[in-house]
Amino acid sequence: MTAPAQALKAQARRLRAALSDEAVTLGHRKTLDLIARIHGWRDWNTLSAALDKGLELPAGQVPNLQEDPIMTSPTSGERPQYLKTTFTDTNLIATFDTLPTTIGQWTRRHDLEPAKGHLGLTQRYYTRSDGKRPLLAIDFNRDEPIAKIVNIVPDKGEDDISLTESNTLEQDFVTALRPLLPSTVGIRQTPATVHLRNLLTVETYDLFRYHSANKSTGNSHPNDRERWLEFIKAAAAEGLDDRDEHKDLVRRALLEEGFAERHAKLIADDYSRHMEMAHAMM
């Protein structure tokens, strides 16, 4: 997004807060549309598209960036980075199942692992008993020779684990694990932009991942819709809302889970509508 677009979003946040003080509740998207109309545009999508194409707003329409302290952040809008660890080999599940129960300071949690995986995935969980009792989850793809560390979250009732803490814990696990693995196992670690899973507990992210059994139909089946609404309720309680950044994380995560672009966009749009309603009822 351009700087003017970010500043206009800041105006929308302030307008939404002011309306809330007057007992008027509007969703983030509706507030953006109002900001666009105030500046003479049909809706936010039209204004946003114009800004993306490099259109400069006339004098008087560009908000003062200093009005919103968010825009003065030293991060300059950069997204935080998290560590992405993947393992590759022909039979990773069997390899991990032959490892000791304790790996460094980490202990395998058989009690959390489902008897059967979901949608071609098998999960393994490890936890540490120190500090926030972090729980680390690994997803194994049963159809491909790959596994990923997908989340590190605190045990229930504990404070959140920051991105920096998560990276340190993940590196600690991999460092302890590396000498126990055969030389055929490849380990790749790269930084990646923040992922939807970093904002949710393991349980809530699993609701998201398993809400649709048939990705070719999106989430139109009644059972899929029920699981989807369970995810919305849990995610709203954990701090997700209908802001554009969260909607985009949902869309990208759906693509990663195997949804077609068309269904990912439709479900992401549906996410915004349901999340707006969820917060209105909270």
Secondary structure as a PSIPRED ss2 file (coil, helix, strand):
# PSIPRED VFORMAT (PSIPRED V4.0)

   1 M C   1.000  0.000  0.000
   2 T C   1.000  0.000  0.000
   3 A H   0.000  1.000  0.000
   4 P H   0.000  1.000  0.000
   5 A H   0.000  1.000  0.000
   6 Q H   0.000  1.000  0.000
   7 A H   0.000  1.000  0.000
   8 L H   0.000  1.000  0.000
   9 K H   0.000  1.000  0.000
  10 A H   0.000  1.000  0.000
  11 Q H   0.000  1.000  0.000
  12 A H   0.000  1.000  0.000
  13 R H   0.000  1.000  0.000
  14 R H   0.000  1.000  0.000
  15 L H   0.000  1.000  0.000
  16 R H   0.000  1.000  0.000
  17 A H   0.000  1.000  0.000
  18 A H   0.000  1.000  0.000
  19 L H   0.000  1.000  0.000
  20 S H   0.000  1.000  0.000
  21 D H   0.000  1.000  0.000
  22 E C   1.000  0.000  0.000
  23 A C   1.000  0.000  0.000
  24 V C   1.000  0.000  0.000
  25 T C   1.000  0.000  0.000
  26 L C   1.000  0.000  0.000
  27 G C   1.000  0.000  0.000
  28 H H   0.000  1.000  0.000
  29 R H   0.000  1.000  0.000
  30 K H   0.000  1.000  0.000
  31 T H   0.000  1.000  0.000
  32 L H   0.000  1.000  0.000
  33 D H   0.000  1.000  0.000
  34 L H   0.000  1.000  0.000
  35 I H   0.000  1.000  0.000
  36 A H   0.000  1.000  0.000
  37 R H   0.000  1.000  0.000
  38 I H   0.000  1.000  0.000
  39 H C   1.000  0.000  0.000
  40 G C   1.000  0.000  0.000
  41 W C   1.000  0.000  0.000
  42 R C   1.000  0.000  0.000
  43 D C   1.000  0.000  0.000
  44 W H   0.000  1.000  0.000
  45 N H   0.000  1.000  0.000
  46 T H   0.000  1.000  0.000
  47 L H   0.000  1.000  0.000
  48 S H   0.000  1.000  0.000
  49 A H   0.000  1.000  0.000
  50 A H   0.000  1.000  0.000
  51 L H   0.000  1.000  0.000
  52 D H   0.000  1.000  0.000
  53 K C   1.000  0.000  0.000
  54 G C   1.000  0.000  0.000
  55 L C   1.000  0.000  0.000
  56 E C   1.000  0.000  0.000
  57 L C   1.000  0.000  0.000
  58 P C   1.000  0.000  0.000
  59 A C   1.000  0.000  0.000
  60 G C   1.000  0.000  0.000
  61 Q C   1.000  0.000  0.000
  62 V C   1.000  0.000  0.000
  63 P C   1.000  0.000  0.000
  64 N C   1.000  0.000  0.000
  65 L H   0.000  1.000  0.000
  66 Q H   0.000  1.000  0.000
  67 E H   0.000  1.000  0.000
  68 D C   1.000  0.000  0.000
  69 P H   0.000  1.000  0.000
  70 I H   0.000  1.000  0.000
  71 M H   0.000  1.000  0.000
  72 T H   0.000  1.000  0.000
  73 S C   1.000  0.000  0.000
  74 P C   1.000  0.000  0.000
  75 T C   1.000  0.000  0.000
  76 S C   1.000  0.000  0.000
  77 G C   1.000  0.000  0.000
  78 E C   1.000  0.000  0.000
  79 R C   1.000  0.000  0.000
  80 P C   1.000  0.000  0.000
  81 Q E   0.000  0.000  1.000
  82 Y E   0.000  0.000  1.000
  83 L E   0.000  0.000  1.000
  84 K E   0.000  0.000  1.000
  85 T E   0.000  0.000  1.000
  86 T E   0.000  0.000  1.000
  87 F E   0.000  0.000  1.000
  88 T E   0.000  0.000  1.000
  89 D C   1.000  0.000  0.000
  90 T C   1.000  0.000  0.000
  91 N C   1.000  0.000  0.000
  92 L H   0.000  1.000  0.000
  93 I H   0.000  1.000  0.000
  94 A H   0.000  1.000  0.000
  95 T H   0.000  1.000  0.000
  96 F H   0.000  1.000  0.000
  97 D H   0.000  1.000  0.000
  98 T C   1.000  0.000  0.000
  99 L C   1.000  0.000  0.000
 100 P C   1.000  0.000  0.000
 101 T C   1.000  0.000  0.000
 102 T E   0.000  0.000  1.000
 103 I E   0.000  0.000  1.000
 104 G C   1.000  0.000  0.000
 105 Q C   1.000  0.000  0.000
 106 W E   0.000  0.000  1.000
 107 T E   0.000  0.000  1.000
 108 R E   0.000  0.000  1.000
 109 R C   1.000  0.000  0.000
 110 H H   0.000  1.000  0.000
 111 D H   0.000  1.000  0.000
 112 L H   0.000  1.000  0.000
 113 E C   1.000  0.000  0.000
 114 P C   1.000  0.000  0.000
 115 A C   1.000  0.000  0.000
 116 K C   1.000  0.000  0.000
 117 G C   1.000  0.000  0.000
 118 H E   0.000  0.000  1.000
 119 L C   1.000  0.000  0.000
 120 G C   1.000  0.000  0.000
 121 L E   0.000  0.000  1.000
 122 T E   0.000  0.000  1.000
 123 Q E   0.000  0.000  1.000
 124 R E   0.000  0.000  1.000
 125 Y E   0.000  0.000  1.000
 126 Y E   0.000  0.000  1.000
 127 T E   0.000  0.000  1.000
 128 R C   1.000  0.000  0.000
 129 S C   1.000  0.000  0.000
 130 D C   1.000  0.000  0.000
 131 G C   1.000  0.000  0.000
 132 K C   1.000  0.000  0.000
 133 R C   1.000  0.000  0.000
 134 P C   1.000  0.000  0.000
 135 L E   0.000  0.000  1.000
 136 L E   0.000  0.000  1.000
 137 A E   0.000  0.000  1.000
 138 I E   0.000  0.000  1.000
 139 D E   0.000  0.000  1.000
 140 F E   0.000  0.000  1.000
 141 N E   0.000  0.000  1.000
 142 R C   1.000  0.000  0.000
 143 D C   1.000  0.000  0.000
 144 E C   1.000  0.000  0.000
 145 P C   1.000  0.000  0.000
 146 I E   0.000  0.000  1.000
 147 A E   0.000  0.000  1.000
 148 K E   0.000  0.000  1.000
 149 I E   0.000  0.000  1.000
 150 V E   0.000  0.000  1.000
 151 N E   0.000  0.000  1.000
 152 I E   0.000  0.000  1.000
 153 V E   0.000  0.000  1.000
 154 P C   1.000  0.000  0.000
 155 D C   1.000  0.000  0.000
 156 K C   1.000  0.000  0.000
 157 G C   1.000  0.000  0.000
 158 E C   1.000  0.000  0.000
 159 D C   1.000  0.000  0.000
 160 D C   1.000  0.000  0.000
 161 I C   1.000  0.000  0.000
 162 S C   1.000  0.000  0.000
 163 L H   0.000  1.000  0.000
 164 T H   0.000  1.000  0.000
 165 E H   0.000  1.000  0.000
 166 S H   0.000  1.000  0.000
 167 N H   0.000  1.000  0.000
 168 T H   0.000  1.000  0.000
 169 L H   0.000  1.000  0.000
 170 E H   0.000  1.000  0.000
 171 Q H   0.000  1.000  0.000
 172 D H   0.000  1.000  0.000
 173 F H   0.000  1.000  0.000
 174 V H   0.000  1.000  0.000
 175 T H   0.000  1.000  0.000
 176 A H   0.000  1.000  0.000
 177 L H   0.000  1.000  0.000
 178 R H   0.000  1.000  0.000
 179 P H   0.000  1.000  0.000
 180 L H   0.000  1.000  0.000
 181 L C   1.000  0.000  0.000
 182 P C   1.000  0.000  0.000
 183 S C   1.000  0.000  0.000
 184 T C   1.000  0.000  0.000
 185 V C   1.000  0.000  0.000
 186 G E   0.000  0.000  1.000
 187 I E   0.000  0.000  1.000
 188 R E   0.000  0.000  1.000
 189 Q E   0.000  0.000  1.000
 190 T E   0.000  0.000  1.000
 191 P E   0.000  0.000  1.000
 192 A E   0.000  0.000  1.000
 193 T E   0.000  0.000  1.000
 194 V C   1.000  0.000  0.000
 195 H C   1.000  0.000  0.000
 196 L H   0.000  1.000  0.000
 197 R H   0.000  1.000  0.000
 198 N H   0.000  1.000  0.000
 199 L H   0.000  1.000  0.000
 200 L C   1.000  0.000  0.000
 201 T C   1.000  0.000  0.000
 202 V H   0.000  1.000  0.000
 203 E H   0.000  1.000  0.000
 204 T H   0.000  1.000  0.000
 205 Y H   0.000  1.000  0.000
 206 D H   0.000  1.000  0.000
 207 L H   0.000  1.000  0.000
 208 F H   0.000  1.000  0.000
 209 R H   0.000  1.000  0.000
 210 Y C   1.000  0.000  0.000
 211 H C   1.000  0.000  0.000
 212 S C   1.000  0.000  0.000
 213 A C   1.000  0.000  0.000
 214 N C   1.000  0.000  0.000
 215 K H   0.000  1.000  0.000
 216 S H   0.000  1.000  0.000
 217 T H   0.000  1.000  0.000
 218 G C   1.000  0.000  0.000
 219 N C   1.000  0.000  0.000
 220 S C   1.000  0.000  0.000
 221 H C   1.000  0.000  0.000
 222 P H   0.000  1.000  0.000
 223 N H   0.000  1.000  0.000
 224 D H   0.000  1.000  0.000
 225 R H   0.000  1.000  0.000
 226 E H   0.000  1.000  0.000
 227 R H   0.000  1.000  0.000
 228 W H   0.000  1.000  0.000
 229 L H   0.000  1.000  0.000
 230 E H   0.000  1.000  0.000
 231 F H   0.000  1.000  0.000
 232 I H   0.000  1.000  0.000
 233 K H   0.000  1.000  0.000
 234 A H   0.000  1.000  0.000
 235 A H   0.000  1.000  0.000
 236 A H   0.000  1.000  0.000
 237 A H   0.000  1.000  0.000
 238 E C   1.000  0.000  0.000
 239 G C   1.000  0.000  0.000
 240 L C   1.000  0.000  0.000
 241 D C   1.000  0.000  0.000
 242 D C   1.000  0.000  0.000
 243 R C   1.000  0.000  0.000
 244 D H   0.000  1.000  0.000
 245 E H   0.000  1.000  0.000
 246 H H   0.000  1.000  0.000
 247 K H   0.000  1.000  0.000
 248 D H   0.000  1.000  0.000
 249 L H   0.000  1.000  0.000
 250 V H   0.000  1.000  0.000
 251 R H   0.000  1.000  0.000
 252 R H   0.000  1.000  0.000
 253 A H   0.000  1.000  0.000
 254 L H   0.000  1.000  0.000
 255 L H   0.000  1.000  0.000
 256 E H   0.000  1.000  0.000
 257 E C   1.000  0.000  0.000
 258 G C   1.000  0.000  0.000
 259 F C   1.000  0.000  0.000
 260 A C   1.000  0.000  0.000
 261 E H   0.000  1.000  0.000
 262 R H   0.000  1.000  0.000
 263 H H   0.000  1.000  0.000
 264 A H   0.000  1.000  0.000
 265 K H   0.000  1.000  0.000
 266 L H   0.000  1.000  0.000
 267 I H   0.000  1.000  0.000
 268 A H   0.000  1.000  0.000
 269 D H   0.000  1.000  0.000
 270 D H   0.000  1.000  0.000
 271 Y H   0.000  1.000  0.000
 272 S H   0.000  1.000  0.000
 273 R H   0.000  1.000  0.000
 274 H H   0.000  1.000  0.000
 275 M H   0.000  1.000  0.000
 276 E H   0.000  1.000  0.000
 277 M H   0.000  1.000  0.000
 278 A H   0.000  1.000  0.000
 279 H H   0.000  1.000  0.000
 280 A H   0.000  1.000  0.000
 281 M C   1.000  0.000  0.000
 282 M C   1.000  0.000  0.000
